[in-house]
Amino acid sequence: MMQEHLPKDKDPSEVQEWGWTFQEFISENFSYLLAILVLLALFFYARHRWRVRNSRKYKN
C-alpha cells in the first residue's frame, strides 16, 4: 500500500553530503595546496632539466 501523503526525500545539499563546501576546503587548506603545487613544479622542472642534460650527453 502506498502512502501518498508522506513527503518525498530531497537530495542532500553539498554541505549535508560532504560536511564542507569547496570554498571552505580551498581556504582552509590553501598553504598545503600551494606547497603541493610548488613541489610538483620543482619535480617537473628537474625532470625536464635531466632529460635535456642526458640528451646533450648522448648526442656527441
C-alpha positions as CSV (number, residue, x, y, z in Angstrom):
1,M,0.0,0.0,0.0
2,M,1.4,3.4,-1.0
3,Q,1.0,6.3,1.3
4,E,0.9,9.4,-0.9
5,H,0.7,11.9,1.9
6,L,4.3,11.3,3.1
7,P,6.8,14.0,1.9
8,K,9.4,12.9,-0.7
9,D,13.1,12.9,0.3
10,K,15.1,15.8,-1.2
11,D,18.6,15.3,-2.4
12,P,21.1,16.5,0.2
13,S,22.9,19.7,-0.2
14,E,26.7,19.9,-0.7
15,V,27.3,20.7,3.0
16,Q,24.9,17.9,4.1
17,E,26.6,15.4,1.8
18,W,30.2,16.2,2.4
19,G,30.3,18.2,5.6
20,W,32.1,21.1,3.8
21,T,32.0,23.3,0.7
22,F,34.6,23.6,-2.0
23,Q,35.4,27.2,-1.0
24,E,35.9,26.2,2.7
25,F,38.2,23.4,1.6
26,I,40.4,25.7,-0.5
27,S,40.5,28.5,2.1
28,E,41.4,26.2,5.0
29,N,44.0,24.2,3.1
30,F,45.5,26.9,0.9
31,S,49.0,26.6,2.3
32,Y,49.1,22.8,1.8
33,L,47.7,23.1,-1.7
34,L,50.3,25.8,-2.5
35,A,53.1,23.6,-1.2
36,I,51.9,20.7,-3.3
37,L,51.9,22.9,-6.4
38,V,55.5,24.1,-5.7
39,L,56.7,20.5,-5.2
40,L,55.1,19.4,-8.4
41,A,56.6,22.4,-10.3
42,L,60.1,21.5,-8.9
43,F,59.7,17.9,-9.8
44,F,58.6,18.6,-13.4
45,Y,61.4,21.2,-13.8
46,A,64.0,18.8,-12.5
47,R,62.8,16.0,-14.8
48,H,62.9,18.4,-17.8
49,R,66.5,19.5,-17.0
50,W,67.5,15.9,-16.5
51,R,66.2,15.0,-20.0
52,V,67.9,18.0,-21.6
53,R,71.2,17.2,-19.8
54,N,71.1,13.5,-20.9
55,S,70.1,14.3,-24.5
56,R,73.2,16.5,-24.8
57,K,75.4,13.8,-23.3
58,Y,74.3,11.1,-25.9
59,K,74.4,13.4,-29.0
60,N,78.2,13.5,-29.1
